[in-house]
Amino acid sequence: MTALHPTLETRPPSEASDLLLRRQAVLGRHTPMFYRDPLQIVAARGVQVTGSDGRTYLDAYNNVPHVGHCHPAIIEAVSQQMSTVNVHSRYLTDTPIEYAERLLSLFPAPLDMMFFTNSGSEANDLALRLTRFHTRSTGVLVSDHSYHGNTQALVSITTGLPTSEPLGAHVRTFTAPDVLDPSFSVEDALLQIDHAIADLQRTGHGVAAALFDPLFSTEGLPRLPLGYLDGLCARVRQAGGLVISDEVQSGLGRTAGHMWGFEATGFVPDLVVLGKPMGNGFPLGAVISPADLIESFSEANLYFNTFATSPAAGAAGLAVLHVMETEELMLRAQQASATFVAGMQDLVDGDDRLVGVRGTGMFLGMKFVDPHSGESDGSTARAVVEAMRANGVLIGRVGRLDEVLKIRPPLAFDTDHADFAINAFAKSLDQVRR
């Protein structure tokens, strides 16, 4: 790992300040950005990025560059394909087909056919459309603090971000239980599912789908009780609905021990949604489904996507899978995760503001609480995220009050990267305590 020598200076140079004003002038003042003083990134490689301030930061947050920023194999694959042929989806080209075959080989039966999309939002939107077609129902179950995309259909089911649109009349929510919060038991959680299904049926919506991220990332990475997901899936299917696993954040080896988040949490969904990590920055998404569901839908609906099934998209996806295999990224992630978890557990044990290490693989978190009241503490988490930037590491926050630190780096992390991040955490916690 290249040595990192950050200073505590976080004020961006005038160039970054000017760029922020220009951004606000053309994109508006309310487009979200990280950090009190937004970071302008001017270069990136591997798991490190360089800011316009001249500093190098360890990227422990971004899952878009899944196998590392600016990976030469991805650049070469896309460039070569773009320089050969990159027509749209209604011509016959071999690269997308080869990629689809390779990707589908990584799924268990009966998940054996797919639609290409350009993003996770598109994929979730299409997955919901598929479930409504198949079930002839409209009702959707989602967690009460979740995000699955920004199309009109997905905004109507969004519960984890501010929106002006109300929750759809066809939507019912549930709370993901957490073994670290014994006040809400698995029995209570499943009874909540029963009530939500009954209400959808009573109001004539029926049950089309339950849509959730198997790690419940936006919710703050709760530790799910044994039996919960089995019970949820069984209830949805008994009501005639389908289970959609949103793997945009949880999939493609993110858990390190399994390729897919649903494998790590122990269930098989009816549909799987994939997104941004697939192409390492090249726009790419997918819906994975049993063939009979896709074939029956396609017989009744002419669906195509001009850019999603392009040769360049296929080349990017193939290159990501190739790099994951040849560089043994899941094995490296397992090793880095073990270092991370051990170091984070030491921090939790020594700090009464922290409760539990959460997550798995290269998706981890720690929750902040007020040590006196036990209430979630988003303000301290925010201060630690800022301090981590000052100490050379980029992370984020999730949870209802943004009280859980979000550590979700490129999969190319090594143990020395984890050690560096843990040292930065220790320093940041000490600085914020003062």
Buried (B, 14 or more C-beta within 10 A) or exposed (E): BEEBEBEEEBEBEEEBBEBBEEBEEEEEEEEEEBBEBBBBBEEBBBBBBBBBBEBBBBBBBBBBBBBBBBBEBBBEBBEEBEEEEBEBBEEEBEBBEBBBEBBBEBBEEEBBBBBBBBBBBBBBBBBBBBBBBBBEBBBBBBBBBBBBBBBEBBBBBBBBEEBEEEBBEBBBBBBBBBBEBEEBBBEEBBEBBEEBBEEBBEEEBBBBBBBBBBBBBBBBBBBBBEEBBEBBBBBBBEBBBBBBBBBBBBBBBBBBBBBBBBBBBBBBBBBBBBBBBBBBBBBBBBBBBBEEBBEBBBEEEEEEBEBBBBBBBBBBBBBBBBBBEEBEBBEBBBBBBEBBBEBBBBBBEEBEBBBBBBBBBBBBBBBBBBEEEEEBBBBBBBBBBBBBBBBBBBBBBBBBBBBBBBBBBBBBBBBEBBBBBBBBBBBBBEBBEE
